[in-house]
Amino acid sequence: MAELLTACRFYFEADQIAEKQILEISGLSVESPVAGDGGVHGSSKGGARIRQATPTNEKFSNVTVKLVATTDVDLYNWYKECNTNDGGASSWESNRKASSVSAYDQSGTMQARWEIKNSYPCKYEGPSFSAGDTNMANETLEIVHEGIERVQ
């Protein structure tokens, strides 16, 4: 029987960005929308309706990574390097990174891995602060990419 994966033992990393306390990862999805939305494409002689389910280009969701905020600013700097546009000098293309999400079993052995191709952050959200809050401060990074592949 295949190893059952728990949703609480996982990690996100991007080239040269590691050792983060990750709270949540979402958006590891891909779909192939159907041309014509799967509906009737026309009617022919005798009133016969024509349907054809034809896949189109793959469509990927953005990946959202929520983590505990620390004094380390490398994720924010990655966002800033990719999205600062001072007179057309944005450097998002040269700052894309190979990213991944890994799931681990109880012994700490990697059991599943999703690779995220040519990723870069398109949205950064800093923490919300409240005087009565007892939770840790969180940051959120939304990552756009060129594909997700499950490799393990």
N, C-alpha and C positions, 0 to 999 in steps of 0.2 A: 504494500500500500504506500502511496505517496505521502511525504511529510506534510502534515497539516500546518499551515502558517498562522501565526498569531498576528494580530494587527498592532501589537504594542512593542515589537522588537524590530526596528527598522533604522535606516540612516540615509541621509542625503549628502552627496558631496559633488563638488565641481572642481575642475582642474585647479590645484593649489589653494582650494578653500576647503578646510576640514576642521574637525574638532568643534563642532557646533552642537548645541542641545536642541534637537529638533522635537517640536511638539506635535506637528501634524503635517501630512503631505496629502494633497488631493489633486485631481485632474490628470491622472495617468490614463488617459483614454484616447482612443482612435476610432474613427468610423469611416465607412465608405458610403456616402450618400448615393441613393439610386437616382439615375437620370429620369427626369420626368416625374419625380416623386412617387414612383411606383404606380401611378394612375394609368388610365386609358390614354393611349397615344393617338388614337384615331379610329375611324370606322371605315370599313371597306365594303365592297359590293356584297349585297345581301345583308348589310347591317352588322357584319361581324366586327366586334371590337378587338382592337389590337393592344396587347400589353406586352411589355418586355422589361424585365428587371435588369438594367444595365448599370454596373458599378461605375462610379466616377472617381475623381481624385480623392485620396485619403484626406481626412480632415482631423486635425489634432487640437485638443483643448490645451489651454495654458496650464502649466503646473504651478500650484500654489504651495509654498513652503512657509510654515509658521514655526518660529523658533524663539527661544528665550533670549532676550536682549542682554548683551554684555557690553563691556567697554571696547571690545573689538569692533572695528568699523569696516572690515574688509568686504562684507556683503553690500553695505551702503556704497562704498567706493566702487564696487563692481557696477552697481546700478548707475551711479553718477558717470563713470567712464563710458558707459554704453549709451547714455541718454542726454548728455550735455551737448547742445547744438549751438555753439558760438560761431555764427556766421558760416554755417555749413561744415563745421569741423567735427561732427559727431564721429565717434570711433567705435560704434557698436559692432561693426563687422570684424574688426581685429580683436575684439574682446569677447567673442563668443567662446563658450567653453563646452567641453564634453562633461555632462553631468550624469548622475545615476542615483537610483533608489535601490537599496538592498534590504531584504528581509532576512532575519536570523532566527534560528531555532533557540531553544532554551540553553544549549551549550555554547552559544555564540558563534555557531558555524553558519555561514551564508547559505541560504536555501533557495533564494530567488533574487533576481537582479533585473532591473529595467534600465536601459541606457537611453539617455535623452540627448539627441544629436544637436550640435551647434546652438546651444541655449544661451540666452542672455536675458537679464531682468528687464521687464517693461513697466513694472510698477513696484514701488517700495512703500511700505506703510510702517511708520514708527509706532511706538507704544502709546496706549492711552493711560493716563495717570489719574488716580483718584485717591484722596487722602485716606479713605476707609478701606481700600482694596488690600487684600492679603495675598493676592496672586503675584507671580513674577511678571515683570514687564516683558512684553512680546513684540517681536518684529515680524512682518510678513513680506515675502518677496514673491511676486508673480513672474513666472518665467515663460517666455515664448521660445519656440524651438522649431526644428525642422523634422522632427520625428521621434517616436518612441518605439523601442524594440525590446521585447523580453528576451534576454539572452540566457537566462538560467531559471 
